[in-house]
């Protein structure tokens, strides 16, 4: 890929949500704003290779997107039964770029628009993941465990409902905030999950998506300083991010938690995450919500001096609480791992019974079978795992584990 294309891709990836949010504020239409950004990107691809990358790529792309939005609005005027919104055009034609503080406000407005109570929870998350971080329908389908066709339908219905119901593009009044906080937190957490644990692709994690999720969580905490849930979400993200630098070794290979160099974990992020969690729990009088419980699990890992010193029994207890209020396959799988560490691999294997088939489930079962010296069965599970979705790094790791189990099988036969 040419340097200009790489620069454009990075600009869209990192700054696209801000550009889009600013346009949506002015235009009041998600589809028109998205079309304008896409058309501006095509212009950049055509002109940057010839004229060079501009000194300020985001500013150039923002201006180009504004112009494309103006063109789209003028084309709309030519259609029957369409009227031109002069106010929207006037604001689009204003030459000054928005200041950074206004851009932040635009992003918050976009989150709250996507999370309007009139939209169904899956539609809110799908729409936000598409507009906030530019995830493709296929990537969103992976996060929501659904199909690409279903995601496209949700996106279309969501945009149509926002337009038809004239859902305002603004942060709601203070008395309306509590109804939207869970949905907004769900969007931020889903964005982080999409970056931290992609189901497939060439990268083990998406640094930009994770950073954007943390930044949005910070903005939410600033907007809602007295609300416990945003603090819990930020705590969870910080405690998880603190360990990211040790997930891969210098060669790009997967490093499992038991082999991680804990001296490289971000102690400042861990301390702040635990403080945010404690403050959040005090505000709910220790009646934990799902994000607080997930953050508490992450805190147990973060505060342990070694893998062996981890309080696995406490993690099992926290997972039991989590499953009682927010059951999910991911939580059940995490609990099974903690059960295996607490009571042994055989009990852990029993805990896996009944879970929905997935690539990660087969990989976990393979490891527990190997602890029981059932290497032939472990190899079969890894074969099942490799047949499903996984990142390139995870596939490489599982193939290495398969080779190890194969050698152990031969040793058993001898």
C-alpha positions as CSV (number, residue, x, y, z in Angstrom):
1,X,0.0,0.0,0.0
2,X,1.3,3.5,-0.9
3,X,2.3,5.9,1.8
4,X,-0.6,8.2,1.0
5,X,-3.1,5.4,1.3
6,X,-1.6,4.3,4.6
7,X,-1.7,7.9,5.9
8,X,-5.4,8.2,4.8
9,X,-6.3,4.9,6.4
10,X,-4.7,6.0,9.7
11,X,-6.5,9.4,9.5
12,X,-9.8,7.7,8.9
13,X,-9.2,5.1,11.6
14,X,-8.1,7.5,14.3
15,X,-10.0,10.7,13.5
16,X,-12.9,9.4,11.4
17,X,-15.3,9.3,14.4
18,X,-14.6,12.9,15.2
19,X,-15.0,14.1,11.7
20,X,-18.3,12.1,11.4
21,X,-19.6,13.4,14.7
22,X,-19.0,17.0,13.7
23,X,-20.9,16.5,10.4
24,X,-23.8,14.7,12.1
25,X,-24.2,17.6,14.5
26,X,-24.6,20.0,11.6
27,X,-26.4,17.8,9.1
28,X,-28.6,15.9,11.6
29,X,-28.5,12.8,9.3
30,X,-26.2,9.9,10.0
31,X,-26.4,8.5,6.4
32,X,-25.6,11.8,4.8
33,X,-22.6,12.4,7.1
34,X,-21.3,8.9,6.4
35,X,-21.7,9.3,2.7
36,X,-19.8,12.7,2.8
37,X,-16.9,11.2,4.8
38,X,-16.7,8.3,2.3
39,X,-16.7,10.6,-0.7
40,X,-14.1,12.8,0.9
41,X,-11.9,9.8,1.4
42,X,-12.2,8.8,-2.2
43,X,-11.1,12.4,-3.2
44,X,-8.1,12.1,-0.9
45,X,-7.1,8.8,-2.4
46,X,-7.3,10.4,-5.9
47,X,-5.4,13.6,-5.0
48,X,-2.9,12.8,-2.2
49,X,-0.7,10.6,-4.3
50,X,-0.3,13.4,-6.9
51,X,-0.2,16.5,-4.6
52,X,1.2,14.9,-1.5
53,X,-0.2,14.4,2.0
54,X,-1.4,17.7,3.4
55,X,0.3,19.1,6.6
56,X,-2.9,18.5,8.6
57,X,-4.7,15.5,7.1
58,X,-7.6,15.6,9.5
59,X,-8.3,19.3,8.8
60,X,-8.1,18.6,5.1
61,X,-10.4,15.7,5.3
62,X,-12.9,17.6,7.5
63,X,-13.2,20.4,5.0
64,X,-13.5,18.0,2.1
65,X,-16.3,16.1,4.0
66,X,-18.1,19.4,4.6
67,X,-18.0,20.2,0.9
68,X,-19.3,16.8,0.0
69,X,-22.1,17.2,2.6
70,X,-23.1,20.4,1.0
71,X,-23.2,18.7,-2.4
72,X,-25.3,15.9,-1.1
73,X,-27.8,18.4,0.5
74,X,-28.0,20.3,-2.7
75,X,-28.7,17.1,-4.6
76,X,-31.4,16.4,-2.0
77,X,-33.1,19.7,-2.8
78,X,-33.4,18.7,-6.5
79,X,-35.5,15.7,-5.5
80,X,-39.3,15.9,-5.4
81,X,-40.8,16.7,-1.9
82,X,-37.4,17.7,-0.6
83,X,-36.6,21.0,0.9
84,X,-33.1,22.5,1.5
85,X,-32.2,23.2,5.1
86,X,-30.6,26.6,4.7
87,X,-29.4,26.6,8.4
88,X,-27.6,23.3,7.9
89,X,-25.9,24.6,4.8
90,X,-24.9,27.9,6.4
91,X,-23.2,26.1,9.3
92,X,-21.5,23.6,6.9
93,X,-20.1,26.6,4.9
94,X,-18.6,28.2,8.0
95,X,-14.8,28.1,7.3
96,X,-13.7,27.7,10.9
97,X,-12.9,24.2,12.1
98,X,-14.4,23.2,15.4
99,X,-12.2,23.5,18.5
100,X,-11.2,20.3,20.2
101,X,-13.5,20.8,23.1
102,X,-16.5,21.1,20.7
103,X,-15.3,17.9,19.0
104,X,-15.4,16.0,22.3
105,X,-18.9,17.3,22.9
106,X,-19.9,16.1,19.4
107,X,-18.7,12.6,20.2
108,X,-20.7,12.5,23.4
109,X,-23.8,13.7,21.5
110,X,-23.3,11.0,19.0
111,X,-23.1,8.3,21.7
112,X,-26.3,9.5,23.3
113,X,-28.1,9.8,20.0
114,X,-27.2,6.1,19.2
115,X,-28.4,5.1,22.7
116,X,-31.8,6.7,22.5
117,X,-34.4,4.6,24.4
118,X,-36.5,4.5,21.2
119,X,-33.9,2.2,19.7
120,X,-33.5,-1.5,20.7
121,X,-30.4,-2.4,22.7
122,X,-28.8,-4.4,19.9
123,X,-29.5,-1.6,17.4
124,X,-27.9,1.0,19.7
125,X,-24.7,-1.0,20.0
126,X,-24.6,-1.8,16.3
127,X,-25.2,1.8,15.3
128,X,-22.6,3.1,17.7
129,X,-19.9,0.7,16.8
130,X,-20.5,1.5,13.1
131,X,-20.4,5.3,13.6
132,X,-18.0,5.6,16.5
133,X,-15.2,3.4,15.4
134,X,-16.0,2.5,11.8
135,X,-16.3,-1.2,12.4
136,X,-17.6,-3.1,9.4
137,X,-20.9,-5.0,9.6
138,X,-18.9,-8.2,9.7
139,X,-16.9,-7.1,12.7
140,X,-20.0,-5.9,14.5
141,X,-21.6,-9.3,13.8
142,X,-18.6,-10.9,15.6
143,X,-19.0,-8.7,18.6
144,X,-22.8,-9.2,18.9
145,X,-22.6,-12.9,17.9
146,X,-25.0,-12.5,15.1
147,X,-25.0,-12.4,11.2
148,X,-23.8,-9.6,8.9
149,X,-27.2,-9.5,7.3
150,X,-28.9,-9.0,10.7
151,X,-26.4,-6.1,11.5
152,X,-27.1,-4.4,8.2
153,X,-30.8,-4.6,8.9
154,X,-30.3,-3.1,12.4
155,X,-28.2,-0.3,11.0
156,X,-30.8,0.6,8.4
157,X,-33.7,0.5,10.8
158,X,-31.8,2.5,13.4
159,X,-31.0,5.3,11.0
160,X,-34.5,5.4,9.7
161,X,-36.0,5.6,13.2
162,X,-33.7,8.4,14.2
163,X,-34.8,10.4,11.1
164,X,-38.5,9.5,11.3
165,X,-38.8,10.1,15.0
166,X,-36.7,13.3,14.8
167,X,-34.5,12.0,17.6
168,X,-32.4,15.1,18.7
169,X,-28.7,15.1,18.3
170,X,-27.8,16.3,21.8
171,X,-26.9,15.3,25.3
172,X,-30.3,14.7,27.0
173,X,-31.5,16.7,30.0
174,X,-30.1,15.6,33.4
175,X,-33.2,13.9,34.4
176,X,-33.1,11.7,31.2
177,X,-29.5,10.6,31.7
178,X,-30.1,7.6,34.0
179,X,-32.2,5.9,31.4
180,X,-29.3,6.0,28.8
181,X,-26.3,5.4,31.0
182,X,-26.5,1.6,30.8
183,X,-26.7,1.7,27.0
184,X,-23.9,4.2,26.7
185,X,-21.7,2.1,29.0
186,X,-22.6,-1.0,26.9
187,X,-21.5,0.8,23.7
188,X,-18.1,1.8,25.2
189,X,-17.5,-1.6,26.6
190,X,-18.4,-3.3,23.3
191,X,-16.0,-1.0,21.5
192,X,-13.3,-2.0,23.8
193,X,-14.1,-5.7,23.5
194,X,-14.0,-5.4,19.7
195,X,-10.5,-3.9,20.0
196,X,-9.1,-6.0,22.8
197,X,-10.4,-9.4,21.8
198,X,-11.1,-9.5,18.0
199,X,-12.6,-12.8,16.8
200,X,-10.4,-12.9,13.7
201,X,-8.0,-10.9,11.6
202,X,-4.2,-10.2,11.4
203,X,-3.8,-8.6,14.8
204,X,-4.2,-9.8,18.3
205,X,-5.7,-6.5,19.4
206,X,-6.6,-3.1,17.9
207,X,-4.7,-0.4,19.8
208,X,-6.6,2.5,18.3
209,X,-10.0,1.0,19.1
210,X,-8.9,0.3,22.7
211,X,-7.5,3.8,23.1
212,X,-10.7,5.3,21.7
213,X,-12.9,3.3,24.2
214,X,-10.7,4.4,27.1
215,X,-10.9,8.0,26.0
216,X,-14.7,7.8,25.6
217,X,-15.0,6.2,29.1
218,X,-13.0,9.1,30.5
219,X,-15.4,11.6,28.8
220,X,-18.4,9.8,30.3
221,X,-16.9,9.9,33.7
222,X,-16.3,13.6,33.3
223,X,-19.8,14.1,32.2
224,X,-21.3,11.9,34.9
225,X,-19.0,12.2,37.9
226,X,-21.6,11.0,40.4
227,X,-22.7,8.0,38.4
228,X,-21.1,4.6,39.5
229,X,-21.5,2.7,36.2
230,X,-19.2,4.9,34.0
231,X,-16.5,4.7,36.8
232,X,-16.8,0.9,36.8
233,X,-16.5,0.7,33.0
234,X,-13.4,3.0,33.1
235,X,-12.0,0.9,35.9
236,X,-12.5,-2.3,33.9
237,X,-10.9,-0.9,30.8
238,X,-7.8,0.5,32.7
239,X,-7.3,-2.8,34.6
240,X,-7.4,-4.7,31.3
241,X,-5.3,-2.2,29.4
242,X,-2.6,-2.4,32.1
243,X,-1.7,-5.9,31.0
244,X,-1.8,-5.4,27.2
245,X,2.0,-4.9,26.8
246,X,2.6,-8.5,27.9
247,X,0.0,-10.2,25.7
248,X,2.6,-10.8,22.9
249,X,6.3,-11.5,23.1
250,X,9.0,-9.7,21.0
251,X,8.3,-12.0,18.1
252,X,4.6,-11.4,18.1
253,X,3.7,-14.7,19.6
254,X,0.9,-15.1,22.2
255,X,2.0,-15.0,25.8
256,X,-0.5,-16.7,28.1
257,X,-1.4,-15.2,31.5
258,X,0.7,-17.7,33.5
259,X,3.8,-16.6,31.6
260,X,3.3,-12.9,31.6
261,X,6.0,-10.6,33.0
262,X,4.0,-8.8,35.7
263,X,6.8,-6.3,36.2
264,X,5.8,-4.8,32.9
265,X,2.2,-4.2,33.8
266,X,1.1,-0.6,34.2
267,X,1.1,0.0,37.9
268,X,-0.3,3.5,37.6
269,X,-3.3,2.3,35.5
270,X,-3.9,-0.6,38.0
271,X,-3.9,1.7,41.0
272,X,-6.3,4.1,39.3
273,X,-8.5,1.3,38.1
274,X,-8.8,-0.2,41.6
275,X,-9.5,3.3,43.1
276,X,-12.3,3.9,40.6
277,X,-13.7,0.5,41.3
278,X,-13.8,1.1,45.0
279,X,-15.4,4.5,44.6
280,X,-18.0,3.0,42.3
281,X,-18.8,0.2,44.7
282,X,-19.2,2.8,47.6
283,X,-21.7,4.7,45.5
284,X,-23.8,1.5,45.1
285,X,-23.4,0.4,48.7
286,X,-21.6,-2.7,47.5
287,X,-24.5,-3.9,45.3
288,X,-22.4,-4.6,42.3
289,X,-23.5,-4.2,38.7
290,X,-21.9,-6.3,35.8
291,X,-19.2,-3.9,35.1
292,X,-18.2,-3.6,38.7
293,X,-18.0,-7.4,38.9
294,X,-15.9,-7.7,35.8
295,X,-13.6,-5.0,37.1
296,X,-13.3,-6.8,40.4
297,X,-12.2,-10.0,38.5
298,X,-9.7,-7.9,36.6
299,X,-8.5,-6.4,39.8
300,X,-7.9,-9.9,41.3
301,X,-5.6,-10.7,38.4
302,X,-3.9,-7.3,38.6
303,X,-3.1,-7.4,42.3
304,X,-1.7,-11.0,42.4
305,X,2.1,-11.1,42.6
306,X,2.1,-14.2,40.4
307,X,-0.2,-16.5,38.5
308,X,0.1,-19.1,41.4
309,X,-0.7,-16.4,44.0
310,X,-4.0,-15.5,42.3
311,X,-7.1,-15.9,44.5
312,X,-8.9,-18.2,42.1
313,X,-11.6,-19.1,44.6
314,X,-12.5,-15.4,44.9
315,X,-12.6,-15.2,41.1
316,X,-15.0,-18.1,41.0
317,X,-17.2,-16.4,43.6
318,X,-17.2,-13.2,41.5
319,X,-18.1,-15.1,38.3
320,X,-21.0,-16.7,40.2
321,X,-22.3,-13.3,41.1
322,X,-21.8,-12.0,37.6
323,X,-23.7,-15.0,36.1
324,X,-26.6,-14.4,38.6
325,X,-27.2,-10.9,37.2
326,X,-25.7,-10.9,33.7
327,X,-25.4,-14.5,32.3
328,X,-23.3,-14.9,29.2
329,X,-21.2,-17.6,27.5
330,X,-18.0,-15.5,28.0
331,X,-18.6,-15.4,31.7
332,X,-19.4,-19.1,31.9
333,X,-16.1,-19.8,30.0
334,X,-14.2,-17.5,32.3
335,X,-15.7,-19.2,35.4
336,X,-14.8,-22.7,34.1
337,X,-11.1,-21.6,33.8
338,X,-11.2,-20.3,37.3
339,X,-12.9,-23.5,38.6
340,X,-10.1,-25.5,36.9
341,X,-7.4,-23.4,38.7
342,X,-9.2,-23.8,42.0
343,X,-10.4,-27.4,42.0
344,X,-8.4,-29.0,39.2
345,X,-8.7,-29.7,35.5
346,X,-11.2,-32.5,35.8
347,X,-13.7,-30.3,37.6
348,X,-13.0,-27.5,35.1
349,X,-13.9,-29.8,32.2
350,X,-17.2,-30.6,33.9
351,X,-17.8,-26.8,34.2
352,X,-17.4,-26.5,30.5
353,X,-20.3,-28.9,29.8
354,X,-23.3,-27.3,28.2
355,X,-21.5,-24.2,26.9
356,X,-22.2,-23.2,23.4
357,X,-19.6,-24.4,20.9
358,X,-17.0,-21.7,20.0
359,X,-13.4,-21.6,18.9
360,X,-12.3,-20.3,22.3
361,X,-14.3,-23.0,24.1
362,X,-12.5,-25.8,22.2
363,X,-9.1,-24.1,22.9
364,X,-9.8,-24.0,26.6
365,X,-11.1,-27.6,26.7
366,X,-7.9,-28.7,24.9
367,X,-5.7,-27.2,27.5
368,X,-7.6,-28.8,30.4
369,X,-7.6,-32.2,28.6
370,X,-3.8,-31.9,28.2
371,X,-3.5,-31.3,32.0
372,X,-5.2,-34.7,32.4
373,X,-2.7,-36.2,29.9
374,X,-5.5,-36.8,27.4
375,X,-3.4,-35.5,24.5
376,X,-5.3,-37.2,21.7
377,X,-8.6,-35.6,22.8
378,X,-6.8,-32.3,23.2
379,X,-5.5,-32.4,19.7
380,X,-9.0,-33.1,18.4
381,X,-10.3,-30.0,20.3
382,X,-7.6,-27.8,18.9
383,X,-8.6,-29.0,15.4
384,X,-12.1,-27.9,16.2
385,X,-10.8,-24.6,17.4
386,X,-8.7,-24.0,14.3
387,X,-11.8,-24.6,12.2
388,X,-13.5,-21.6,13.7
389,X,-12.7,-17.9,14.0
390,X,-9.4,-16.8,15.5
391,X,-6.8,-14.1,15.0
392,X,-3.6,-14.9,13.2
393,X,-1.6,-14.9,16.4
394,X,-4.1,-17.1,18.2
395,X,-4.0,-19.6,15.3
396,X,-0.3,-19.8,15.4
397,X,-0.3,-20.3,19.2
398,X,-2.9,-23.1,18.9
399,X,-0.9,-24.8,16.1
400,X,2.2,-24.7,18.4
401,X,0.2,-26.2,21.2
402,X,-1.1,-28.9,18.8
403,X,2.5,-29.8,17.8
404,X,3.4,-30.0,21.5
405,X,0.5,-32.3,22.3
406,X,1.4,-34.5,19.3
407,X,4.9,-34.9,20.6
408,X,3.6,-35.8,24.0
409,X,1.2,-38.4,22.4
410,X,4.2,-40.0,20.8
411,X,6.0,-40.1,24.1
412,X,3.1,-41.8,25.7
413,X,3.0,-44.4,23.0
414,X,6.7,-45.1,23.5
